[in-house]
């Protein structure tokens, strides 16, 4: 399973940038989101920023990463 993770663009150098994902700095290509600005939240997948998120969307996505059980409807644990 592949995940796209939200992070904040903190540095930009042309078509690439540094994204802060929960304190971890990752490099991402920005070709798909050319109008992104410093301080914007982006969704990063496989080394590419694939979309720009609002602050609310980013907060919701980060919350789901913190507690994935909240996002999965089920009656009990997925694994014993």
C-alpha positions as CSV (number, residue, x, y, z in Angstrom):
1,X,0.0,0.0,0.0
2,X,1.3,3.4,-0.9
3,X,0.5,6.6,1.1
4,X,0.6,10.2,0.2
5,X,1.5,12.3,3.2
6,X,0.8,16.0,3.9
7,X,3.6,18.4,4.7
8,X,4.4,22.1,4.6
9,X,6.7,23.5,1.9
10,X,9.6,25.2,3.7
11,X,12.1,25.7,0.9
12,X,11.9,26.0,-2.8
13,X,14.5,25.8,-5.5
14,X,12.9,26.0,-8.9
15,X,11.0,22.8,-9.6
16,X,11.9,21.1,-6.3
17,X,11.5,21.8,-2.7
18,X,11.9,20.7,0.9
19,X,8.7,19.6,2.7
20,X,8.4,19.3,6.5
21,X,6.4,16.2,7.3
22,X,6.0,16.1,11.1
23,X,9.5,17.3,11.7
24,X,11.1,15.2,8.9
25,X,12.4,17.0,5.9
26,X,11.7,15.3,2.6
27,X,12.6,16.5,-0.9
28,X,9.8,16.7,-3.4
29,X,9.4,17.6,-7.1
30,X,7.0,20.5,-7.6
31,X,6.2,20.1,-11.3
32,X,2.6,19.0,-10.7
33,X,1.9,22.0,-8.4
34,X,3.8,24.9,-10.1
35,X,1.9,27.6,-8.3
36,X,2.7,26.3,-4.8
37,X,4.1,28.9,-2.4
38,X,6.3,28.6,0.7
39,X,4.1,27.8,3.7
40,X,1.5,25.9,1.6
41,X,0.6,22.3,2.6
42,X,1.1,19.7,-0.1
43,X,0.4,16.1,-0.5
44,X,3.6,14.2,-1.2
45,X,3.7,10.8,-3.0
46,X,6.7,9.0,-4.3
47,X,8.8,12.2,-4.2
48,X,6.3,14.4,-5.9
49,X,4.0,17.0,-4.5
50,X,0.8,16.0,-6.1
51,X,-1.7,18.6,-4.8
52,X,-1.9,21.6,-2.6
53,X,-4.0,21.3,0.6
54,X,-5.9,23.9,2.6
55,X,-4.8,24.2,6.2
56,X,-8.0,22.4,7.3
57,X,-7.4,19.5,4.8
58,X,-3.8,19.2,6.0
59,X,-4.9,19.1,9.7
60,X,-7.5,16.5,9.0
61,X,-5.0,14.3,7.0
62,X,-2.4,14.6,9.8
63,X,-5.0,13.7,12.4
64,X,-5.9,10.5,10.4
65,X,-2.2,9.6,10.3
66,X,-2.0,10.0,14.0
67,X,-5.0,7.7,14.6
68,X,-5.7,5.5,11.6
69,X,-8.3,3.5,13.5
70,X,-10.5,6.6,13.4
71,X,-10.5,6.4,9.6
72,X,-11.4,2.7,9.4
73,X,-14.9,1.7,10.3
74,X,-14.9,-1.6,12.1
75,X,-16.3,-3.3,15.2
76,X,-13.0,-4.5,16.7
77,X,-9.3,-4.7,16.1
78,X,-8.2,-5.4,12.6
79,X,-5.6,-7.9,13.9
80,X,-5.8,-9.9,17.1
